[in-house]
Amino acid sequence: MENIIRISYLGPEGTFTEEALLQYAELLYGKKKGLQGEPLIEKMAITTIPEVIKSVDRGEALQGIIPIENSIEGSVNLTQDILTFESEVKIIAEVTIPIRHYLIAKPGTKIKQIKKIISHPHATAQCRIYLKTNFPECEIIAANSTAEAVKKIVSQDSASAAIGTKISAELYGLEIIAGDIEDNKENKTRFVIIGNHIAPRTGHDKTSIVCFLKKDKPGSLFNILKEFAERNINLTRLESRPAKKDLGDYVFMIDMDGHLHDKIIYDAIESLRNKVYLVKILGSYPTWQNK
């Protein structure tokens, strides 16, 4: 019997999330069809972030992958909030990919033919300079996702193009007529893989936690940070989010270098438990090494 790992992701097919999933799957498990002795990956496209997370909560998928942070737009608040307040799944890995946008059209389409461009508003905003320079008179049409935009080109005439991913062009048999059209070449998105366990320690790990305060008072944040500073633990992210209670109540989301099973990380978190209402462990997982 074949060993199959079902992984849900933020769809539809052809999104950046699927691109990140393919990188993760190839890194851990070999090519999509599996190497000898390696599991097969069964991809399950789901249309919303909450439903991807719920699919892992309910056991419909063994793992899930969702965006959590973009280098330009910051954290994906919906992902943060569901993981913090509504789910007990754990982050078991992360993948960071560059966000590369492509101008996609039917095979044989020439740039001078294009009269309208379809894409998600975020994508068109990230390609603003390119569009202004090369298509100042083009009609820009909004779609729900870059993948949906590319799919629409299949039924459009040769005067239409879409901004989307490389894999979406391949998926629908379309042609890339211009590549790397994004304004910011350093744009990257970090995705997290979620499961129902704590990932094993590798020696190159990251731990994510959320601190719920007993009561907001002067020095609350200092007392939290002191536990890490005294142990020389490097924090890679610190962010506050509303606690979903009264105005002014916040939780603190913290990423740090090290694994939950490292003594200094464990000791720091145990000390924190005496100072805050709750420390929720979001996960300990291998740090993405720019592979």
C-alpha beads as a LAMMPS data file, in Angstrom:
LAMMPS data file: protein, C-alpha beads

291 atoms
290 bonds

1 atom types
1 bond types

-500.0 500.0 xlo xhi
-500.0 500.0 ylo yhi
-500.0 500.0 zlo zhi

Masses

1 110.0

Atoms # bond

1 1 1 0.000 0.000 0.000
2 1 1 1.356 3.412 -0.977
3 1 1 2.354 5.857 1.728
4 1 1 0.324 9.011 1.018
5 1 1 0.592 12.330 2.831
6 1 1 -2.383 14.631 2.257
7 1 1 -1.464 18.312 2.530
8 1 1 -4.098 21.030 2.331
9 1 1 -3.176 24.464 1.011
10 1 1 -4.689 27.848 0.272
11 1 1 -6.005 27.401 -3.255
12 1 1 -7.066 27.393 -5.954
13 1 1 -4.444 25.591 -8.023
14 1 1 -1.670 27.818 -9.333
15 1 1 -1.253 30.061 -6.275
16 1 1 1.952 31.057 -4.514
17 1 1 0.874 28.784 -1.657
18 1 1 0.917 25.803 -4.007
19 1 1 4.355 26.913 -5.201
20 1 1 5.559 26.903 -1.577
21 1 1 3.953 23.489 -1.038
22 1 1 5.828 22.022 -4.005
23 1 1 9.131 23.366 -2.642
24 1 1 8.412 21.913 0.791
25 1 1 7.319 18.561 -0.629
26 1 1 10.366 18.246 -2.862
27 1 1 12.723 19.195 -0.042
28 1 1 11.351 16.621 2.393
29 1 1 9.860 13.888 0.272
30 1 1 11.415 14.049 -3.179
31 1 1 9.516 14.740 -6.388
32 1 1 5.709 14.892 -6.376
33 1 1 5.307 11.321 -7.660
34 1 1 7.593 10.048 -4.949
35 1 1 11.015 8.456 -4.882
36 1 1 11.458 4.818 -3.968
37 1 1 10.512 4.455 -0.317
38 1 1 9.301 8.069 -0.139
39 1 1 5.650 9.051 0.439
40 1 1 3.393 10.426 -2.256
41 1 1 2.014 13.917 -1.743
42 1 1 -1.713 14.407 -2.226
43 1 1 -2.495 18.111 -2.563
44 1 1 -5.857 19.396 -1.360
45 1 1 -6.777 22.927 -2.459
46 1 1 -9.000 24.846 -0.010
47 1 1 -10.323 28.341 -0.606
48 1 1 -9.803 30.006 2.800
49 1 1 -7.110 30.103 5.481
50 1 1 -9.495 29.114 8.334
51 1 1 -10.658 26.049 6.388
52 1 1 -7.073 24.952 5.683
53 1 1 -6.380 25.076 9.421
54 1 1 -9.650 23.296 10.257
55 1 1 -8.847 20.534 7.763
56 1 1 -5.790 19.673 9.879
57 1 1 -7.714 20.096 13.157
58 1 1 -10.330 17.627 11.911
59 1 1 -7.798 15.164 10.532
60 1 1 -8.948 15.566 6.927
61 1 1 -5.358 16.467 6.026
62 1 1 -2.195 15.387 7.807
63 1 1 -0.588 18.770 7.196
64 1 1 -1.567 22.171 5.840
65 1 1 0.295 25.156 4.420
66 1 1 -0.724 28.809 4.735
67 1 1 0.931 32.240 4.357
68 1 1 1.924 33.938 7.607
69 1 1 4.175 36.879 6.689
70 1 1 5.130 39.009 3.681
71 1 1 8.264 41.134 3.541
72 1 1 6.321 44.117 2.158
73 1 1 2.834 43.848 3.665
74 1 1 3.788 42.326 7.042
75 1 1 1.979 39.588 8.943
76 1 1 -1.091 37.787 7.644
77 1 1 -3.358 38.667 10.550
78 1 1 -6.007 36.067 9.754
79 1 1 -3.441 33.261 9.988
80 1 1 -2.069 34.657 13.253
81 1 1 -5.507 35.004 14.816
82 1 1 -6.792 31.532 13.916
83 1 1 -3.609 29.856 15.198
84 1 1 -3.731 31.928 18.391
85 1 1 -7.402 31.875 19.338
86 1 1 -9.192 29.103 17.457
87 1 1 -6.918 26.124 16.851
88 1 1 -4.523 23.755 18.585
89 1 1 -2.526 22.794 15.489
90 1 1 1.234 23.377 15.637
91 1 1 3.662 24.933 13.192
92 1 1 5.950 22.075 12.129
93 1 1 7.952 23.744 9.339
94 1 1 8.325 26.959 7.365
95 1 1 9.055 27.822 3.738
96 1 1 10.047 31.231 2.383
97 1 1 9.759 31.876 -1.348
98 1 1 10.436 34.939 -3.512
99 1 1 7.285 36.450 -5.000
100 1 1 7.813 36.526 -8.755
101 1 1 5.069 37.878 -10.996
102 1 1 4.669 36.918 -14.657
103 1 1 2.656 38.383 -17.499
104 1 1 0.733 35.446 -18.957
105 1 1 -1.309 35.129 -22.153
106 1 1 -2.378 32.660 -24.809
107 1 1 0.487 31.197 -26.884
108 1 1 1.553 33.518 -29.690
109 1 1 0.190 36.679 -28.057
110 1 1 2.316 39.774 -28.662
111 1 1 2.740 42.478 -26.026
112 1 1 1.432 45.149 -28.414
113 1 1 -1.873 43.232 -28.723
114 1 1 -2.721 43.416 -25.021
115 1 1 -5.563 45.776 -24.131
116 1 1 -6.600 44.464 -20.698
117 1 1 -4.786 42.818 -17.814
118 1 1 -6.474 40.677 -15.158
119 1 1 -5.111 39.931 -11.674
120 1 1 -5.588 40.176 -7.939
121 1 1 -5.319 43.821 -6.761
122 1 1 -2.270 42.969 -4.606
123 1 1 -0.440 41.657 -7.668
124 1 1 -1.261 44.643 -9.849
125 1 1 -0.203 46.958 -7.017
126 1 1 3.113 45.122 -6.731
127 1 1 3.666 45.577 -10.492
128 1 1 2.530 49.214 -10.621
129 1 1 5.698 50.677 -12.181
130 1 1 5.918 47.952 -14.822
131 1 1 2.255 48.433 -15.782
132 1 1 2.520 52.220 -15.865
133 1 1 5.618 52.049 -18.053
134 1 1 4.514 49.345 -20.494
135 1 1 0.704 49.424 -20.427
136 1 1 -0.385 52.973 -19.518
137 1 1 -3.627 52.667 -21.520
138 1 1 -4.546 49.096 -20.544
139 1 1 -7.723 48.259 -18.649
140 1 1 -6.865 46.625 -15.309
141 1 1 -9.463 44.080 -14.161
142 1 1 -9.596 42.675 -10.614
143 1 1 -9.814 38.951 -9.867
144 1 1 -10.164 37.047 -6.582
145 1 1 -6.706 35.513 -6.964
146 1 1 -3.830 35.445 -9.436
147 1 1 -4.710 31.806 -10.171
148 1 1 -8.296 32.758 -11.035
149 1 1 -6.988 35.546 -13.281
150 1 1 -4.787 33.160 -15.242
151 1 1 -7.606 30.629 -15.590
152 1 1 -9.821 33.333 -17.104
153 1 1 -7.313 33.902 -19.916
154 1 1 -8.139 30.455 -21.338
155 1 1 -11.568 31.748 -22.422
156 1 1 -10.452 35.290 -23.333
157 1 1 -9.262 36.653 -26.671
158 1 1 -5.634 37.487 -27.492
159 1 1 -6.083 41.074 -26.296
160 1 1 -6.126 39.826 -22.682
161 1 1 -3.307 38.895 -20.306
162 1 1 -3.016 38.061 -16.615
163 1 1 -0.453 38.574 -13.886
164 1 1 0.171 35.282 -12.120
165 1 1 2.583 32.538 -11.144
166 1 1 4.790 30.390 -13.320
167 1 1 2.980 27.224 -12.225
168 1 1 -0.410 28.683 -13.165
169 1 1 0.818 29.328 -16.707
170 1 1 1.952 25.705 -16.930
171 1 1 -1.310 24.470 -15.411
172 1 1 -3.480 26.083 -18.106
173 1 1 -1.125 25.670 -21.076
174 1 1 -0.486 29.405 -21.413
175 1 1 2.618 31.377 -22.288
176 1 1 4.781 33.658 -20.170
177 1 1 5.410 36.759 -22.243
178 1 1 7.261 38.751 -19.557
179 1 1 8.862 37.606 -16.313
180 1 1 9.931 39.182 -13.015
181 1 1 7.677 42.193 -13.568
182 1 1 7.297 42.984 -9.858
183 1 1 8.568 46.390 -8.719
184 1 1 10.312 45.067 -5.601
185 1 1 12.690 42.212 -6.413
186 1 1 13.160 41.458 -2.690
187 1 1 9.484 40.649 -2.099
188 1 1 9.186 37.343 -0.216
189 1 1 6.434 35.485 1.613
190 1 1 6.909 33.105 4.524
191 1 1 4.540 30.144 4.699
192 1 1 4.068 27.797 7.646
193 1 1 3.286 24.106 7.521
194 1 1 0.908 23.013 10.269
195 1 1 0.332 19.595 11.842
196 1 1 -0.722 18.016 15.118
197 1 1 2.668 17.496 16.744
198 1 1 5.848 19.284 17.801
199 1 1 8.534 18.823 15.143
200 1 1 11.753 17.048 16.254
201 1 1 14.755 19.133 17.225
202 1 1 17.281 19.618 14.379
203 1 1 19.777 22.073 15.891
204 1 1 18.654 24.851 13.535
205 1 1 15.210 25.618 14.882
206 1 1 12.742 28.355 15.679
207 1 1 10.041 28.462 18.361
208 1 1 6.849 30.525 18.122
209 1 1 4.767 31.409 21.181
210 1 1 1.936 33.723 22.219
211 1 1 1.876 35.415 25.640
212 1 1 -1.488 36.307 27.180
213 1 1 -1.122 38.874 29.963
214 1 1 -2.807 38.561 33.350
215 1 1 -3.347 42.307 33.389
216 1 1 -1.934 45.132 31.314
217 1 1 0.334 47.255 33.485
218 1 1 3.591 49.212 33.185
219 1 1 6.574 46.940 32.610
220 1 1 4.555 43.960 31.308
221 1 1 6.430 43.728 28.023
222 1 1 9.785 44.414 29.709
223 1 1 9.221 41.511 32.107
224 1 1 8.548 39.205 29.171
225 1 1 11.581 40.304 27.174
226 1 1 13.845 40.124 30.234
227 1 1 13.474 36.330 30.348
228 1 1 14.991 36.065 26.880
229 1 1 17.615 38.794 27.272
230 1 1 19.003 37.223 30.464
231 1 1 19.464 33.920 28.627
232 1 1 20.887 35.516 25.455
233 1 1 18.028 34.131 23.354
234 1 1 17.662 35.861 20.004
235 1 1 14.117 37.013 19.187
236 1 1 13.406 37.104 15.458
237 1 1 9.915 38.583 15.683
238 1 1 7.862 40.446 18.274
239 1 1 4.345 41.578 17.481
240 1 1 1.216 42.524 19.390
241 1 1 -2.337 41.631 18.375
242 1 1 -5.686 42.527 19.969
243 1 1 -6.693 39.930 22.565
244 1 1 -10.303 39.866 21.248
245 1 1 -11.543 41.263 24.550
246 1 1 -11.559 44.881 25.703
247 1 1 -9.963 47.739 23.805
248 1 1 -6.327 48.033 24.855
249 1 1 -5.929 44.329 25.670
250 1 1 -3.218 42.674 23.607
251 1 1 -1.346 39.404 23.271
252 1 1 2.335 39.264 22.297
253 1 1 3.506 36.958 19.519
254 1 1 7.161 36.004 19.724
255 1 1 9.468 34.006 17.465
256 1 1 12.882 33.004 18.827
257 1 1 15.914 31.035 17.741
258 1 1 16.028 27.594 19.332
259 1 1 13.804 24.595 19.986
260 1 1 11.334 24.018 22.807
261 1 1 13.464 21.035 23.868
262 1 1 16.601 23.213 24.232
263 1 1 17.116 23.781 27.943
264 1 1 17.417 27.567 27.769
265 1 1 14.247 27.869 25.663
266 1 1 12.351 25.527 27.973
267 1 1 13.561 27.397 31.079
268 1 1 12.647 30.796 29.620
269 1 1 9.121 29.662 28.775
270 1 1 8.626 28.034 32.176
271 1 1 9.692 31.292 33.890
272 1 1 7.289 33.217 31.675
273 1 1 4.397 31.057 32.843
274 1 1 4.781 32.607 36.310
275 1 1 4.488 36.132 34.912
276 1 1 1.674 35.905 32.364
277 1 1 -1.799 34.396 32.241
278 1 1 -0.926 31.892 29.524
279 1 1 1.925 30.926 27.209
280 1 1 0.628 29.161 24.101
281 1 1 3.174 27.197 22.089
282 1 1 2.493 27.659 18.382
283 1 1 5.320 25.332 17.428
284 1 1 9.034 24.494 17.317
285 1 1 10.271 23.782 13.814
286 1 1 13.311 23.861 11.495
287 1 1 14.386 27.306 10.355
288 1 1 14.169 27.810 6.595
289 1 1 17.753 27.928 5.345
290 1 1 17.286 29.736 1.999
291 1 1 17.588 26.432 0.186

Bonds

1 1 1 2
2 1 2 3
3 1 3 4
4 1 4 5
5 1 5 6
6 1 6 7
7 1 7 8
8 1 8 9
9 1 9 10
10 1 10 11
11 1 11 12
12 1 12 13
13 1 13 14
14 1 14 15
15 1 15 16
16 1 16 17
17 1 17 18
18 1 18 19
19 1 19 20
20 1 20 21
21 1 21 22
22 1 22 23
23 1 23 24
24 1 24 25
25 1 25 26
26 1 26 27
27 1 27 28
28 1 28 29
29 1 29 30
30 1 30 31
31 1 31 32
32 1 32 33
33 1 33 34
34 1 34 35
35 1 35 36
36 1 36 37
37 1 37 38
38 1 38 39
39 1 39 40
40 1 40 41
41 1 41 42
42 1 42 43
43 1 43 44
44 1 44 45
45 1 45 46
46 1 46 47
47 1 47 48
48 1 48 49
49 1 49 50
50 1 50 51
51 1 51 52
52 1 52 53
53 1 53 54
54 1 54 55
55 1 55 56
56 1 56 57
57 1 57 58
58 1 58 59
59 1 59 60
60 1 60 61
61 1 61 62
62 1 62 63
63 1 63 64
64 1 64 65
65 1 65 66
66 1 66 67
67 1 67 68
68 1 68 69
69 1 69 70
70 1 70 71
71 1 71 72
72 1 72 73
73 1 73 74
74 1 74 75
75 1 75 76
76 1 76 77
77 1 77 78
78 1 78 79
79 1 79 80
80 1 80 81
81 1 81 82
82 1 82 83
83 1 83 84
84 1 84 85
85 1 85 86
86 1 86 87
87 1 87 88
88 1 88 89
89 1 89 90
90 1 90 91
91 1 91 92
92 1 92 93
93 1 93 94
94 1 94 95
95 1 95 96
96 1 96 97
97 1 97 98
98 1 98 99
99 1 99 100
100 1 100 101
101 1 101 102
102 1 102 103
103 1 103 104
104 1 104 105
105 1 105 106
106 1 106 107
107 1 107 108
108 1 108 109
109 1 109 110
110 1 110 111
111 1 111 112
112 1 112 113
113 1 113 114
114 1 114 115
115 1 115 116
116 1 116 117
117 1 117 118
118 1 118 119
119 1 119 120
120 1 120 121
121 1 121 122
122 1 122 123
123 1 123 124
124 1 124 125
125 1 125 126
126 1 126 127
127 1 127 128
128 1 128 129
129 1 129 130
130 1 130 131
131 1 131 132
132 1 132 133
133 1 133 134
134 1 134 135
135 1 135 136
136 1 136 137
137 1 137 138
138 1 138 139
139 1 139 140
140 1 140 141
141 1 141 142
142 1 142 143
143 1 143 144
144 1 144 145
145 1 145 146
146 1 146 147
147 1 147 148
148 1 148 149
149 1 149 150
150 1 150 151
151 1 151 152
152 1 152 153
153 1 153 154
154 1 154 155
155 1 155 156
156 1 156 157
157 1 157 158
158 1 158 159
159 1 159 160
160 1 160 161
161 1 161 162
162 1 162 163
163 1 163 164
164 1 164 165
165 1 165 166
166 1 166 167
167 1 167 168
168 1 168 169
169 1 169 170
170 1 170 171
171 1 171 172
172 1 172 173
173 1 173 174
174 1 174 175
175 1 175 176
176 1 176 177
177 1 177 178
178 1 178 179
179 1 179 180
180 1 180 181
181 1 181 182
182 1 182 183
183 1 183 184
184 1 184 185
185 1 185 186
186 1 186 187
187 1 187 188
188 1 188 189
189 1 189 190
190 1 190 191
191 1 191 192
192 1 192 193
193 1 193 194
194 1 194 195
195 1 195 196
196 1 196 197
197 1 197 198
198 1 198 199
199 1 199 200
200 1 200 201
201 1 201 202
202 1 202 203
203 1 203 204
204 1 204 205
205 1 205 206
206 1 206 207
207 1 207 208
208 1 208 209
209 1 209 210
210 1 210 211
211 1 211 212
212 1 212 213
213 1 213 214
214 1 214 215
215 1 215 216
216 1 216 217
217 1 217 218
218 1 218 219
219 1 219 220
220 1 220 221
221 1 221 222
222 1 222 223
223 1 223 224
224 1 224 225
225 1 225 226
226 1 226 227
227 1 227 228
228 1 228 229
229 1 229 230
230 1 230 231
231 1 231 232
232 1 232 233
233 1 233 234
234 1 234 235
235 1 235 236
236 1 236 237
237 1 237 238
238 1 238 239
239 1 239 240
240 1 240 241
241 1 241 242
242 1 242 243
243 1 243 244
244 1 244 245
245 1 245 246
246 1 246 247
247 1 247 248
248 1 248 249
249 1 249 250
250 1 250 251
251 1 251 252
252 1 252 253
253 1 253 254
254 1 254 255
255 1 255 256
256 1 256 257
257 1 257 258
258 1 258 259
259 1 259 260
260 1 260 261
261 1 261 262
262 1 262 263
263 1 263 264
264 1 264 265
265 1 265 266
266 1 266 267
267 1 267 268
268 1 268 269
269 1 269 270
270 1 270 271
271 1 271 272
272 1 272 273
273 1 273 274
274 1 274 275
275 1 275 276
276 1 276 277
277 1 277 278
278 1 278 279
279 1 279 280
280 1 280 281
281 1 281 282
282 1 282 283
283 1 283 284
284 1 284 285
285 1 285 286
286 1 286 287
287 1 287 288
288 1 288 289
289 1 289 290
290 1 290 291
